[in-house]
């Protein structure tokens, strides 16, 4: 059995085409029947435009983005590779449903590096499902489908960081279940949580276990860049100057984000699913995309 996503997509594309062609042919046959029945041959034709057929053809970019969304769902425990259908959308958590991929324990996945956090979890998902021997080829296929030419992990990371939430927001009709935290426009820090696993303690964990350590990491990078800047010359010195400016902006942004996050964490905010996504989203909007 093939372990290549490209082969799986080709199979799905052919299945969708067969289904599409069959439905289109059936609709045109019905049209002919009614045209003959009501003697309307001189007024209309039986042909059906492709855009009017009620099932969709396969679309590579859409299918790959859906695959990534499913992978994210497995990372947070909404889905499981070990059980079909929805595994958790509130209620009692059942850890026995997960063995192939264990959901993240604190319901927080950062997006600060292609080598860690949610990006690493998604690439691990691809390896678990399709195997390590085809991992490089599968990640390249995913990256190409997303329209990127850089290293696959970087392309996937950029999609998750910049476009995933927008796609998710649209698919879920402005009622997202994956919420993206952001420190602001300088993109100093970003992370995702699953709404149905939220607890009032999550914001404190986000602050102490993720945001503050990341801020300290940025400060260490700034010290290193400043030291290198002193001993460099020419173009290299200019590059370090740009790094210093970027890091200073991100650190300032992080300080504001941590301050807002800390105030919200002290409130022990409760999110009630019965109130709906929009009402709950408003409670944390200061730190969300």
HELIX and SHEET records of a PDB file:
HELIX    1   1 UNK A    5  UNK A   37  1                                  33    
HELIX    2   2 UNK A   50  UNK A   52  5                                   3    
HELIX    3   3 UNK A   60  UNK A   76  1                                  17    
HELIX    4   4 UNK A   95  UNK A   97  5                                   3    
HELIX    5   5 UNK A  117  UNK A  130  1                                  14    
HELIX    6   6 UNK A  135  UNK A  145  1                                  11    
HELIX    7   7 UNK A  152  UNK A  162  1                                  11    
HELIX    8   8 UNK A  164  UNK A  171  1                                   8    
HELIX    9   9 UNK A  195  UNK A  197  5                                   3    
HELIX   10  10 UNK A  202  UNK A  205  1                                   4    
HELIX   11  11 UNK A  206  UNK A  211  3                                   6    
HELIX   12  12 UNK A  212  UNK A  231  1                                  20    
HELIX   13  13 UNK A  234  UNK A  266  1                                  33    
HELIX   14  14 UNK A  273  UNK A  275  5                                   3    
HELIX   15  15 UNK A  277  UNK A  284  1                                   8    
HELIX   16  16 UNK A  285  UNK A  287  5                                   3    
SHEET    1   A 3 UNK A 109  UNK A 110  0                                        
SHEET    2   A 3 UNK A 190  UNK A 194 -1                                        
SHEET    3   A 3 UNK A 178  UNK A 182 -1                                        
END                                                                             
